[in-house]
Amino acid sequence: MVKLKNRTSNPILMPKIELVYWKNRVGGELERLVTEAFPYSYSAGPKGEWQMVIASEDKEVRANEVVSIKIERIEVPERAIIMPCSVMRHALGFVPALVGVGKPKLVEDKRVFEEALFHPISNGFVRRGELLGVVNVLYATIERKLTREVVEKWLSERFRY
């Protein structure tokens, strides 16, 4: 945590986190980035969409051995959040997550995914063009979370006269 002084001389804590990510491919070289992180809240709008997760390669899978499978490109627009649809869509397993490589992007930025993690429950072969799963894409409005320190600062400046 880093302590910064605000105008009222009360320290505001700004948490530091370490992001660990794959530099250029799943299972490849790891990179680390220390950055400040802030809690945010969001409101998900009434509109969303489903994106199909479709295999773009053939791959042999073994039960309970999670693998990365190349998928047809999925673009997630800026200010959208994604969640896997928890309905199993492939007889051999399910998709718990889409995978990004390189420096993580902010939710305010457009993101592109071309790989998914696949958790097989049976041995078999996944073929190109097969539906692996579905992800929910929800459009969100990012809101700043008002912490106690922020509210106290605002009130002290607002009512000091």
C-alpha positions in Angstrom: 0.0 0.0 0.0 1.2 3.5 -0.8 0.1 6.4 1.5 -0.7 9.7 -0.2 -1.7 12.8 1.6 -4.8 14.6 0.6 -5.7 18.3 1.3 -7.0 17.4 4.7 -3.8 15.6 5.6 -5.6 12.3 6.0 -3.7 9.5 4.3 -5.5 7.7 1.4 -4.4 4.1 0.9 -3.7 3.2 -2.7 -3.2 -0.6 -3.0 -0.4 -2.0 -5.1 -0.9 -5.3 -6.9 1.3 -7.5 -9.0 -0.2 -8.7 -12.3 1.3 -11.9 -13.6 0.5 -12.8 -17.3 1.8 -14.7 -20.2 4.1 -12.6 -22.4 3.3 -14.0 -25.9 1.6 -17.5 -25.6 -0.3 -19.6 -23.1 2.1 -21.5 -21.0 5.0 -19.4 -22.2 7.2 -16.8 -20.6 5.7 -15.0 -17.6 5.8 -11.2 -17.2 5.0 -9.2 -14.0 3.7 -5.7 -13.7 3.3 -3.9 -10.4 0.5 -1.3 -10.5 -2.1 0.5 -8.4 -5.5 -1.1 -8.3 -8.8 0.5 -7.2 -12.1 -1.2 -6.5 -14.8 -0.2 -8.9 -18.4 -0.9 -9.1 -20.4 -1.2 -12.3 -23.9 -1.3 -13.6 -24.8 -3.8 -16.3 -27.2 -2.5 -18.8 -30.4 -4.2 -19.9 -28.7 -5.2 -23.2 -26.2 -8.0 -23.6 -25.3 -10.7 -26.1 -24.0 -14.2 -26.4 -20.8 -15.0 -28.3 -20.2 -18.5 -29.4 -16.8 -20.0 -28.6 -15.9 -22.1 -31.6 -12.8 -24.3 -32.0 -10.4 -23.2 -34.8 -8.1 -26.2 -34.4 -8.4 -30.0 -33.9 -7.1 -31.1 -30.5 -7.0 -34.4 -28.5 -8.3 -33.9 -24.9 -8.0 -36.1 -21.8 -10.4 -36.0 -18.9 -9.6 -33.5 -16.2 -6.5 -32.1 -18.1 -7.4 -28.5 -18.8 -6.0 -27.4 -22.2 -5.8 -24.2 -24.2 -7.7 -24.5 -27.5 -7.5 -21.9 -30.3 -10.9 -20.4 -31.1 -12.4 -18.2 -33.7 -11.8 -14.6 -32.9 -14.1 -13.0 -30.3 -14.0 -9.2 -30.0 -15.2 -7.7 -26.7 -16.1 -4.1 -27.0 -14.8 -1.4 -24.6 -16.7 -1.2 -21.3 -18.1 -4.7 -21.6 -17.6 -7.5 -19.2 -17.7 -11.2 -20.1 -18.7 -14.3 -18.2 -18.9 -17.9 -19.3 -22.4 -19.2 -19.7 -22.5 -22.1 -17.3 -24.5 -24.4 -19.6 -22.2 -27.1 -21.0 -22.3 -27.0 -24.8 -19.8 -29.6 -25.8 -20.1 -33.3 -24.8 -16.4 -33.6 -23.9 -16.2 -30.6 -21.5 -16.8 -26.9 -20.9 -15.1 -23.5 -21.2 -14.3 -21.9 -17.9 -12.5 -18.8 -19.4 -11.2 -17.1 -22.5 -7.5 -16.5 -22.5 -5.6 -13.3 -23.3 -1.8 -13.0 -23.6 0.3 -9.9 -23.3 -0.2 -7.0 -20.9 -3.7 -7.1 -19.4 -6.1 -4.5 -20.8 -8.5 -2.3 -19.0 -12.2 -3.0 -19.2 -12.5 0.4 -20.9 -10.5 -1.0 -23.8 -11.6 -3.3 -26.6 -10.2 -6.8 -26.1 -9.7 -9.7 -28.5 -9.6 -13.4 -27.6 -8.3 -16.2 -29.8 -7.8 -18.9 -27.2 -10.0 -20.5 -24.6 -9.3 -22.8 -21.7 -11.2 -26.1 -22.1 -11.9 -28.4 -19.2 -12.6 -31.9 -20.6 -14.6 -34.4 -18.5 -14.0 -37.2 -21.0 -11.3 -38.3 -23.3 -11.8 -37.5 -27.0 -11.1 -35.2 -29.9 -12.3 -31.6 -30.3 -12.6 -30.7 -34.0 -12.3 -27.4 -35.8 -15.7 -25.7 -36.1 -17.2 -27.4 -33.0 -19.1 -25.2 -30.5 -17.1 -25.4 -27.2 -19.3 -23.0 -25.2 -20.9 -19.6 -25.0 -19.8 -16.4 -23.2 -22.2 -13.7 -21.9 -21.1 -10.2 -23.0 -22.7 -7.5 -20.8 -22.4 -3.8 -21.5 -21.5 -2.0 -18.3 -21.1 1.5 -17.0 -18.1 1.7 -14.8 -18.7 3.6 -11.6 -16.1 4.9 -9.1 -16.6 3.3 -5.7 -17.0 6.0 -3.0 -14.8 4.9 -0.2 -15.2 6.3 3.3 -12.1 8.5 2.8 -13.4 10.0 -0.5 -16.8 10.7 1.1 -15.1 12.3 4.2 -12.9 14.4 1.9 -15.8 15.6 -0.2 -17.9 16.5 2.9 -15.1 18.3 4.6 -14.4 20.4 1.5 -18.1 21.0 0.7 -19.1 22.2 4.2 -15.9 24.0 5.4 -17.5 27.5 5.0 
